[in-house]
Amino acid sequence: MSTTATIDTPTQIQTFALTQFAGAAQAQSLPDLGPAASEQITQALRNAASTIGEWQIVWGPAVLTMGNPPHSVNLMYVVKNAADPSQYVIAIAGTNFNSLIDSVLEDLFVFAQVPWFFNPLAVGAQISLGAAIGLLNLQNMKPDAQLPGGGRTLVEFLRTIVSQKVQITVAGHSLGGALAPVVALWLADTAQGQQSAWDPQRNATIGVDTFAGPTPGNLAFSLYAGLRFGKRLRPVYNTLDCVPHAWQEFGEPSLSELFSIYAPDIAPKIDVSYGALAVLIGVFQLLAANRGYTPLPNLVAIQGTYTTAIYQDPKLDAFHKFLLQVGYQHIIGYYGPFQYQAKWMKPSTPTSISQDLADLASNSASAQEFVQALQNRQPKQIQVGGVVVDAPRGPDDPQTARVSAMVQAALAAQAGVSAAQ
């Protein structure tokens, strides 16, 4: 259950802006996007300095690009606060809707889960396959040689800053909001007590700021995150943003609320095209069914404001109104509460959800038919911990089990345990 509140915490105003800057270069198509993203983020930091203070990039950005044409799939960078050099933020990019690989694969791989191997106290904790793939990718990413921290992984960089007390906040919006608590828990669980520990002197304090993130794991994972971070875990969502309603099936926020989230303007009996909307929501429910996804503790709700100003065409049907509203609430709906100004960095993400998903929903008679259409497609390729493989196309694709086994083996090896436990 979330609590309704306003956001006035200066640090969250800062971290929200930093997560938005992680969307740099998402509209660009280049095999190597690191330099372009670095230039955009650096300029955005200057533009926003009067509001969020001065920050300096000290690692990154590191960018994973895939696809044809290539787009960024994951981006991460680290900044240090000029006024308080003990303060660091690890900012993780949200969904790149310009990339089919990102918007469909890492976001929708919730039909399979992977155990959390990094701490025996996390009994029964599971995260989505998509979140686990994202974690592996982020662990392996390195900035270009000419960028700060060039040639080093995130952990290799962090080892260089923990000779004294530091506060590290892992922050993300959207997909980044799902990955941030996963990355933070991995860092917390590997900081001490292992041969590869990156903070043996216990000088780092880790916190998490998530915005608009879908749920990354099950009840045991959520409880463990709350136990590990306490009040330093600060998830926030806009009540009219559909994305954080995934992937809990019932309750608040949940997938079951999506049918009436924009009522009475968009409701089942108003427009026959609600059928496509029902298909899309049904797909989300089908993919998450019986997985026990549970929102993170301390979840704070900010009251969203429904807007009709985004409907330029008076003949828009309910389905396309819904898609536009989702895009607005998921991005611009957070700007006011966090004092964010779009002029700091031009947004590169579309203001609607993936057109590819919308087209599939419109052409499918049911959620089952939608999923079958996904599984009938030619497989896309994804990167899993440095290895390029065919992506699973759905719950019944045998490749799901193969990729899950790869991911589990890689994470278990890091934790020094057996993947079969």
N, C-alpha and C positions, 0 to 999 in steps of 0.2 A: 504494500500500500504506500502510495506516495503522499507527501505533504505539500500543500499549496503555500508558496512563499514568493516574495520578490527577491531579486538578486541585487545586492548592493556591496558584495564583497570585492574589494579592489583586486585581489589576486585572481578571482575568477573572471573579472573583466579583462585582465591581462592574458590569462591562459586561453580564453575564448578567442581573442584576436590572433594569438599565436597559432591556434588550430586552423583558423581561416587562412592564414598565410601558407599553411601546409598544402593548400590546394593549388599552389603555384604551378604553372606550366601544364595544367591538366588538359587544356584545349590544344596544346601543341603536339605535333607528331614528329619525333626525332628519336633515333636509337639511343642517344645520350642526352638526357634532359637536365642533368645535374647543374651545369653552368647557367642555363636559362632560368631554372628554378631559383638558384642562388641569387641571381640578379634581381628577380622579382621580390623575393623575400627580404633581401637587404633594403630595397627601396621602400617596401611596405613598413619595415621596422622604423625607418626614418620618418615616414609619413605619420605614423601612429604614436611617435615618441611623446608628444605632449599629453596624450591620454594614458598610455600604458607604461611610460617610462622608457629608458634606453636599454636595449638588449643587443647582444652581440652573438652572431652565429659562431659557435666553437666546434661544431661537428656537423658536417653535411652541407646541404641536404644530400642524402643518399636516395636514389630513385631506382626502382625496378620498372623497366619498360618491357612490354610484350605486345604481341598482336601484329596484324598487318592491315592498315598501317600501325606502327608502334605508338602506344600511348602509355602514360604512367599507370601502373597498377598499384604500387605502394610508394609512399614518400615519407621520409622521417628526417627531422633535423633537431639539433640541440642548441639552445641559446643560454647565455649567462646574463644575469642582471648587472648592469653597470654600477648601480647604486649599492647593491649588496651582492658581491661576487660569490657568496656562498649559495645563492639561489640559481638553480638550473631548471629548465623546462625541456622535456622531450616531447616534441609535437609530432603527431601522427596524422597523416592525411585521411580525409574521408573518401567516400565512394567517388570514383571518377566515372560519371555517367557517359563520358565520351568513349569509354572502354567497355566493350561487351564482356571481356574477360573479368573485369573488376565488378561491374554492376550486377552481373548474373551469377558469377561463380563464387567469389569470396563472400558475397552477401547472402546468397541463397543456399549455400552448402550447409544446411541445418538439419538435413534428413539423416545425417550420421554424426556421431560424437566420438571424442577421443578422451581417454582418461587423463587426469592431471597427475603427472608422475613426480613432480618436484618436491613434494612434502608429504610424508605419511599421515600427517594430521588432516589432509584433505580427503578424507574417506568418502569414496563414491563421487567425488567431484569430476564432472565431465564438461568439456567445451565443444562447441560445434566444430565440424571438420573444417569449415571455412575459416574460423578463428585460428585453428591450429595451423593451417597452411599459411595464414597471414603472419603468425608468430614466427614460423620457420623462415619465411622470407625476410622479415625485419631483422632477425638474428644474424642473417648472412650478408645483409646489404653493407656496402662500403662506399663512402664518397669518392669521387674522382680525386686523383692525386693532387690536382691544383686547388682543391677545396679544403676547408678546415677539417682536420682529422682524416685527410685523404689516405686511403688504403687500410684504414682500421675499421673493425666492426664496432658496434655500439659499446659492447662490453669492454673491448680493448681500449676504447677511449675513456670509459668510466673509470677504469683502473688508474688513469693518470690524474684524476681529480679528487681522489678520496684519501689523500694524505692528511687532510684536515676535514672538519665538520662541513657537510654540505646538505642542502635540502633539494631533493630531486622530485619534481612533479611531472608525471606522465599524463599527457593531455591529448584528447582527440575529439573530433566531431564526426557524426554519422558512422561510417565504417571504422573510422579512427576512434570513435567513442566505444565501439565494441572491442577493439584491439587494445586500447589503453589499459584497462584493468588486467588484461591477459599479460601484456608486456610488463606491467608493474609487478604483478605477482611472480612472474618468472624472475625478475630482477631481485625481488625481496627473498625469494626462496633459494637463490644461488649466490647471494651476497656473502654469506659466511658458511662455514661448516663443510665445505667441499674442497677437494684438491684444486679445483678451478675457480675457487671463490674470488670475486672481484673486489670485495670490500671486507677483508679479514679483520680490520681494526674497528669495524662497526661505526664508521664515520658518516655514513649516508642515512638520511631519513627520507623515506619514499612516500609520496602522496599521489592521488589520482583525481583528475578533473575530467569528467566525461560529459559531453553535450550531444543530445539527440541520438544516442547510441542504441542500436538493437541489443537485446540480451545475448551475451556470449555463451552462457552456460546454464547448468541445471541448478536445482535448489542447493545441493551440497557445495557447488562452486560459489554460489552467491553467499552462502553462510560463511564459507572459508574466507572469501574476500573481505567480508565485514569483520571477521575475527582478526585478520592480518593487519588491516588498515584503520579500523575504527573510524573516528571522525575525519581522518585524512582521505577517506573515500567519499567523493562529492559528485554524484551523478545528477544531472539536471535534464529535464525535458519539457518541451512545450506541449500542453494538453491537446492541441490540435495538429500536432505532428504525428503522422502515421508510423514513421520509422521506429520510434521507441516503443510502439505498441507490439512490435515483434520482439521476442517470439513466444511470449506467454500466451496460452490459449484462452484463459478466462481470468477475470479479476480486473485490476486497474494498475497500470495500463495493460491492455491485452488485445489480441487479434479480434476477439469477439466484439469489441467496441467499434471496430472500423466501419461496420455497416451503417451506423447512425452518427458517426463522428461529426459530419457536416450537415446533419438534419437541422431544420426542416428543408433547407435549400436543396440538398442532395439526399434523397431518401428513396426506398424501394418502389413506392407507388407513384412516383412523380414522372419517371421517364423509362421507357422500355429498354433503353440502352444500359440500364442498371444491370442487365444480364452480364455484360462484359465486366463490370465492376465486381459482381458477385463471383464470377469466375476467378478474377485476380485475387480477391480476398480468400476464396476457397483454396487456391493454390498455396497461399501462405499457410493456411491452417493445415492443409494436407502435408506439407513439407515438415512442419513442426510437430505434428501430432504425436502425442504420448512420449515426448522427449523430456518433459518436465522443466522446460525453460522458465527461469525465475528472475525477475528484475533484481538489480543490485540493491543492497541496503542503503539507507540514507537518501533514497531517491526524492528529489525535490521537483515539484511541478510548478511551472510558470504558466499562468492562464493565457492561452492563445486567443487571438482576435480574428474572427472570420472576416474575410474581405472579398468583396465582389469587384473591386477595382481592377483585378487582373483579368477579368473576362472581357476582352476587347470585342469579341464576336457575340452579339445577342442571341445567336442561334446555336450556341454551344450546347451539346447534350450533357447529361449528367456525368457520363463517364469522363469526358474530356475536362469538364469543370473539376472533377475529382483530381485528375492528374495535375492540373495547374495548381490547385489548392495544396496538394501534397508538396509540390516543389517550393511553393512560397513559404509554407509553414515550416518546412524542414531547414530552410536556409535563412530567408529574410525575416521570418518570424522570431528569430533570436537576436536580431540586430539591436532593437530598442532596449530590451532588458540588460544587454551587455555593452551598451554605448558604442556599438561597433559602427564604423562608417565605411560604406562600400568604396568610397574614393581612395581608401588606403591601398587597396589592391583590387583591380578589376576582377570580378568573379569570372571563372572560366568554366563553371559547371552549368548545364542547362537548368532552366527553371521548372522543369517537369521531370518525372521519372523516366527511365529508359523507354524510348519509343519502341524498341524491339519487344519489350515485355508488353507494352500496350497493344501492339499489333497482334501478338500471340493471343492475348486475352480476348480481343475482338473477334478473332477467327476460331475460337474454341467454344464448344458448346458446354463444357464442364471443366472443372479443375483437373479431373483425371485425363481428359483429352489434351489439356494444356501441357501437363507433365509428359504425356506420351509424345507430344510434338517436340518437346525438348530432347527426349531420348532418341528420337528419330533423326536428329540433326547429325551432321558430321562433327566429330569431337573437336573441341578447341584444345589448344595446348596451354598448359600452365607450368609454372615453376614451383617445385616443392623442395625447399631447402637446397637450391642450387642444381637440381635435376629437372629437366624439362620432360613432362609426361603428358599423355592425353588426359583431359579432364573428365571426371565422371559426368554423365549426362542425366543422372537422376537416381532415385532410390534403388531401382531395379537393375541398374547397369552394373555388371560384374567389376567394372573398373573402380566403382566406389570402394569395394572391399580391398582392392589392390592399393589404391591411394591411401586409404585409411591405415593399412598395415605399414606402408612406407612412413607415414607421418608418425604413427605410434612408435615405430622402431627408432626413428631419429630423436624424438623427444625422450624416450626411455633411455637411450644411450647417453644423452646429456645428463640425465638424472642418475645414471649408474644403477638402473634397475632393469628388470626384465619386462618387455612389452606384454608378456603373457600374464602378468600378475593381475 
